[in-house]
């Protein structure tokens, strides 16, 4: 199975980085990377932020 790794250095604290990642209003800022489609919308199902509870709508599906 192919894998890849990427690394980025951010000018923010780990706490600020975590807060940015879990803020679903920021997810549409991800416009895609290589074969990964951008995110158009993300919402929480049931009011609990768990990876399996986040509904994502990606840019590839939005164009279809």
MODELLER restraints for C-alpha pairs under 7 A, 6 or more apart:
rsr = mdl.restraints
at = mdl.atoms
rsr.add(forms.Gaussian(group=physical.xy_distance, feature=features.Distance(at['CA:20:A'], at['CA:26:A']), mean=6.91, stdev=0.5))
rsr.add(forms.Gaussian(group=physical.xy_distance, feature=features.Distance(at['CA:24:A'], at['CA:42:A']), mean=5.94, stdev=0.5))
rsr.add(forms.Gaussian(group=physical.xy_distance, feature=features.Distance(at['CA:24:A'], at['CA:43:A']), mean=6.75, stdev=0.5))
rsr.add(forms.Gaussian(group=physical.xy_distance, feature=features.Distance(at['CA:27:A'], at['CA:39:A']), mean=6.26, stdev=0.5))
rsr.add(forms.Gaussian(group=physical.xy_distance, feature=features.Distance(at['CA:27:A'], at['CA:42:A']), mean=6.72, stdev=0.5))
rsr.add(forms.Gaussian(group=physical.xy_distance, feature=features.Distance(at['CA:28:A'], at['CA:39:A']), mean=4.84, stdev=0.5))
rsr.add(forms.Gaussian(group=physical.xy_distance, feature=features.Distance(at['CA:28:A'], at['CA:40:A']), mean=5.04, stdev=0.5))
rsr.add(forms.Gaussian(group=physical.xy_distance, feature=features.Distance(at['CA:28:A'], at['CA:41:A']), mean=5.92, stdev=0.5))
rsr.add(forms.Gaussian(group=physical.xy_distance, feature=features.Distance(at['CA:30:A'], at['CA:38:A']), mean=5.39, stdev=0.5))
rsr.add(forms.Gaussian(group=physical.xy_distance, feature=features.Distance(at['CA:30:A'], at['CA:39:A']), mean=5.91, stdev=0.5))
rsr.add(forms.Gaussian(group=physical.xy_distance, feature=features.Distance(at['CA:31:A'], at['CA:37:A']), mean=6.92, stdev=0.5))
rsr.add(forms.Gaussian(group=physical.xy_distance, feature=features.Distance(at['CA:31:A'], at['CA:38:A']), mean=3.88, stdev=0.5))
rsr.add(forms.Gaussian(group=physical.xy_distance, feature=features.Distance(at['CA:31:A'], at['CA:39:A']), mean=6.26, stdev=0.5))
rsr.add(forms.Gaussian(group=physical.xy_distance, feature=features.Distance(at['CA:32:A'], at['CA:38:A']), mean=3.78, stdev=0.5))
rsr.add(forms.Gaussian(group=physical.xy_distance, feature=features.Distance(at['CA:37:A'], at['CA:58:A']), mean=5.89, stdev=0.5))
rsr.add(forms.Gaussian(group=physical.xy_distance, feature=features.Distance(at['CA:37:A'], at['CA:59:A']), mean=5.60, stdev=0.5))
rsr.add(forms.Gaussian(group=physical.xy_distance, feature=features.Distance(at['CA:37:A'], at['CA:60:A']), mean=5.72, stdev=0.5))
rsr.add(forms.Gaussian(group=physical.xy_distance, feature=features.Distance(at['CA:38:A'], at['CA:58:A']), mean=5.47, stdev=0.5))
rsr.add(forms.Gaussian(group=physical.xy_distance, feature=features.Distance(at['CA:38:A'], at['CA:59:A']), mean=4.95, stdev=0.5))
rsr.add(forms.Gaussian(group=physical.xy_distance, feature=features.Distance(at['CA:39:A'], at['CA:56:A']), mean=6.82, stdev=0.5))
rsr.add(forms.Gaussian(group=physical.xy_distance, feature=features.Distance(at['CA:39:A'], at['CA:57:A']), mean=5.90, stdev=0.5))
rsr.add(forms.Gaussian(group=physical.xy_distance, feature=features.Distance(at['CA:39:A'], at['CA:58:A']), mean=4.25, stdev=0.5))
rsr.add(forms.Gaussian(group=physical.xy_distance, feature=features.Distance(at['CA:39:A'], at['CA:59:A']), mean=5.59, stdev=0.5))
rsr.add(forms.Gaussian(group=physical.xy_distance, feature=features.Distance(at['CA:40:A'], at['CA:57:A']), mean=5.52, stdev=0.5))
rsr.add(forms.Gaussian(group=physical.xy_distance, feature=features.Distance(at['CA:40:A'], at['CA:58:A']), mean=5.25, stdev=0.5))
rsr.add(forms.Gaussian(group=physical.xy_distance, feature=features.Distance(at['CA:40:A'], at['CA:59:A']), mean=5.54, stdev=0.5))
rsr.add(forms.Gaussian(group=physical.xy_distance, feature=features.Distance(at['CA:41:A'], at['CA:56:A']), mean=5.93, stdev=0.5))
rsr.add(forms.Gaussian(group=physical.xy_distance, feature=features.Distance(at['CA:41:A'], at['CA:57:A']), mean=5.20, stdev=0.5))
rsr.add(forms.Gaussian(group=physical.xy_distance, feature=features.Distance(at['CA:42:A'], at['CA:54:A']), mean=6.58, stdev=0.5))
rsr.add(forms.Gaussian(group=physical.xy_distance, feature=features.Distance(at['CA:42:A'], at['CA:55:A']), mean=5.52, stdev=0.5))
rsr.add(forms.Gaussian(group=physical.xy_distance, feature=features.Distance(at['CA:42:A'], at['CA:56:A']), mean=4.54, stdev=0.5))
rsr.add(forms.Gaussian(group=physical.xy_distance, feature=features.Distance(at['CA:42:A'], at['CA:57:A']), mean=6.36, stdev=0.5))
rsr.add(forms.Gaussian(group=physical.xy_distance, feature=features.Distance(at['CA:43:A'], at['CA:54:A']), mean=5.71, stdev=0.5))
rsr.add(forms.Gaussian(group=physical.xy_distance, feature=features.Distance(at['CA:43:A'], at['CA:55:A']), mean=5.36, stdev=0.5))
rsr.add(forms.Gaussian(group=physical.xy_distance, feature=features.Distance(at['CA:43:A'], at['CA:56:A']), mean=6.84, stdev=0.5))
rsr.add(forms.Gaussian(group=physical.xy_distance, feature=features.Distance(at['CA:44:A'], at['CA:53:A']), mean=5.94, stdev=0.5))
rsr.add(forms.Gaussian(group=physical.xy_distance, feature=features.Distance(at['CA:44:A'], at['CA:54:A']), mean=4.75, stdev=0.5))
rsr.add(forms.Gaussian(group=physical.xy_distance, feature=features.Distance(at['CA:44:A'], at['CA:55:A']), mean=6.28, stdev=0.5))
rsr.add(forms.Gaussian(group=physical.xy_distance, feature=features.Distance(at['CA:45:A'], at['CA:53:A']), mean=5.14, stdev=0.5))
rsr.add(forms.Gaussian(group=physical.xy_distance, feature=features.Distance(at['CA:45:A'], at['CA:54:A']), mean=6.05, stdev=0.5))
rsr.add(forms.Gaussian(group=physical.xy_distance, feature=features.Distance(at['CA:45:A'], at['CA:55:A']), mean=6.80, stdev=0.5))
